[in-house]
Amino acid sequence: MASSWIEVIGIMCMAVVVVLRAPSALRDRQQRPLWLAVTAICVAMALRLPEVQAVLLDVVGTAHRVDLLRQMVATFDAAVVAFFVLHASGRRRAARSLLAAGGVVVVVLLWLDATAGPHDRNVVGVAGPLPAYWVVYFSFLLGANLLAAGVCFRHGRGAEQPLRAGMCLFGAGMAVACLLWVIFLAYFGSGCGWLSGLLSPVTGVEALLLAAGVWFPVAGQGLVLRYWWWVLWPLWRDVLAVAPRLAWRLPRMRVLDVVFAGNPSARAGRAVMEIRDVMLILRRYVTADDQRRAIEEARGRFPERVVDAAVTARLMAVAADRRRRGEAMVEEPVGRMSLGHSGTVRSEIKFFVRVARYWRPCRSSMRTAMGRV
């Protein structure tokens, strides 16, 4: 059966991702399991290509051995992928049990093939091993891939972006793999020729989704950081106008500062530091009563998880307005304009991205503070 163009492109994309991710994956223990799983899938898919099978035929000698090798690799691959997915999600005992079950299935398949009558191929629709061989083979592949897909979707929901998107894409690839084995089972049971024509394009879609699932957590990280810097930029610009002498670099056009930023993580981190410096000035214009009223108002309007961001945005706008009007600093200012404290640069950036979203309703006050209206 000839390969479709989407299958060839999908496998090529997987191979490229495997090669490009190899250096970082081999150094990082958290990335290594997913990389090994995708590498195993890529090898198993490549073995299904007619061109690769032709090369294998020259190496192993018979078409039957080529078929058997492909199916053992596919079985091992399904077990390894499910093992790594379960292991990465913390289900280590289940992962070991599944890997052991995969070994048992390989032994059973080899025994069923050896005890069958003489046959030249192990291909659905051609006289070959007993039906029990195909039932065991496809059932295990379907079960292992279904389990991997479910764990990816469930584990991905609790992850942060872009890892969440990567896990969901990988889970979607595993779900498409389940569809592939269902088509194989339907073809085995019915013998409908049109079902075999679906196998190659479905494999291609699976390969593309899996490649995207591995690529996106890395490439998407840069996109997420640039998006955060884009959201943070108006807050940074407006706050720096209160004390421009604290600016390391004065704001330019938003597109120039964000789109052409060489290192968006460093730029956003620097912006957060400058915002914090300006807040040390602004807090001298805010009393404890101002903070209490802002907290009560925010808790009545917003979910608890974003109250701190909403309160911070409100107090900054109030303080800037008082500073513009020339009011005196309060005798007993609040200790901090934000209720909590983030421990890492990344968490600080995320916090001020939330502040920037709640800052927009307060921007009219801030523009007044800067003499723009």
C-alpha positions, 0 to 999 in steps of 0.5 A: 500500500502506497504512502500518502503525502501527509504520512510522509510529511508527518513522519518527516516532521517527527524526525526533524523534531526528534533530532532538534530536541535531542540535545535539550532532551538528553540533558533535561530529565523532565523532557527525556521521557516524552522525547524517547516516546516520540522517538519510538513512535517515529521509528515504528511509523517509519517501519510502515513506509514501503521504502523502508520495508524494501530496505529491511527486506534486503537486510532480514531476508523475507517479507514475513520477518519484516512484518513481524519486526514491524509489529513487535516494534509497534507493540514495544512502542505502544508499551513504551509510550504509555510507560513514559506518559504514566511515569511523567504523570507520577503513576510509576507503579502503573507504568511499570505494570504496563511495561511488563504487560507489553513484554508479555504481549510481545512473547504471546505474539511471537508464540502465536506466530510460531505455532501458526501454520506456514505463512509468508506474510503477517498482513491483515487480509492475507493468509497468515497467523491465527485470528487470535494474533490480531485480536491480541495485537490490536487490543493491546495497541488500542488499550495502551494508546487510549490510556496514554491519550487519557492521561495526556488530556487529564494531566494537561488540564492542570499544566501551565501554557504552553505545556498544556497545549503540548500535552493536549496535542500529544493526547490528540495524536494518541487519540488519532492512533486509537482511531487508526487501530479501530480502522485496522480492526474494522478492516480485519473484520469486514475486509472493506477495501476503502478502509485500508485507504484511510490508514496512511492519511490517518497515520500522517495526521497522528504524526503531525499532532505528535510532532506538534505536541513535542515542538510546542512546549519549547517554541510556544514558550517564546510565544507566551513570553512575548504575549505576556510582554505585549500585555504588560507593556501598557502598564509599564509605559504608564507607570514609568511616566510617574517616575521616568528617571527610574526607567532603564530604557524609555518606552518606544512604540509598542510594536518596536518594544515587543515584537522586535525584543530579542529576549522577551523574558529579560525585557518583561523581567526588567519591566517588572523590576521598574514597576516595583521601583515605582510602586515604592514611590506610589505606596507613600500616597496610599493609606491602609483605609484605601487598601481596605476599601479596594480589597472589599470592592475587589472581593465583591466583584472578582474571584479570590485568585485575582483579587490581589492583582485587581487591588494592586491596579486600583491602588496604583491608579489612586496613588498616581492621581494623588501624586499628580494633584500635588497631595502630600504623602501620607504619614502612615503609608501601606507597607505593600501595595500588593497582598502577596509576593511572588518568589520567581521572576516568572511568577512576578511577570505572570502577576503583573500581567494580571495587574495589567489586565485590571489596569485597563479599567483604571487607565483613565485615572492614570492618564489624568495623573499624567496630564493627558486629559 
